[in-house]
């Protein structure tokens, strides 16, 4: 594709964790021109002087952060702003961007009461955003406003969708989700000394991803479960492990379950079902996904009980890699363009 035919892209909030990760991925995208990168804190500074991870990339030379009000006319604007910041920018932004793909949670929930609790800044915006998950959402994608899933929500969705879509599990499910420090954003108030060497509860009740999971499973699996969802903080920079516990319906076998997962993920290059997981190292884990755009999923069955496990990198497959997948889907590019399959080890 010729230079003039590249997709002109803006990244709003490009100096935060998800914005920086999106910049890093898009610098290697052959069909993207990074036209505009916003950062209020670093406006005017070279991108390479702020984002250490891209300072040696040849395409980063000459890129500078600009204030949000200076956004160019672009084909796609990615919203990587803190939750609640995008809604106020939308009236102006929708005039300058052909499409908006939002990574924050502002427009994920359709239920007005739930949205008012968890995302009150978006309550007055009436034009709908499509909730988009590359593996489960239909294409083509004509909508100009997309909202991507939350990282813990989509990890849970990967763990449970095959069970509920095939009607194999009862409605009650318990989920615990463990996430690394970057899940709190670059302005987290938690001091590293309090996080290092610790493993603690983050939120036992009321996490905003719980209604999102219920809504998404209702949409993509046809069943909205009775969900018990708790979250925990891990002493790692990035990565999520979700464990879901529940019961199978009468007569459902372990083979039925594995067949459902194998079928669901037979053609999803970035969601891999580990159907032969037997030892602990066979199951999804951070060391096999962090640094990649891959989510791993496995399930163990004993009698009428199941334990489903999923793991992914929250900043890539749970956010910025998911956004690049959405871009590739929207424009009909190869699904894996600019997306890594390999993890960083040790």
Secondary structure, 3 states (H helix, E strand, C coil): CCHHHCEEEEEECCCCHHHHHHHHHHCCCCCEEEEEEECCCCCCCEHHHHCHHHCCCHHHCCCEEECHHHCCCEEEEEECCCCCCHHHHHHHHHHHEEEEEECCCCCCCCCHHHHHHHCHHHCCCCCCCEEECCCCCCCCCCCCEEEECCHHHHHHHHHHHHHHHCCCEEEEEEEEEEECHHHHCCCCCCCHHHHCCCCEEEECCCCHHHHHHHHHHHHHHCCCCEEEEEEEECCCCCCEEEEEEEEECCCCCHHHHHHHHHHHCCCCCCEEECCCCCCHHHCCCHHHCCCCCCEEEEEEEECCEEEEEEEECCCHHHHHHHHHHHHHHHHCCCCCCCCCCCCCCC
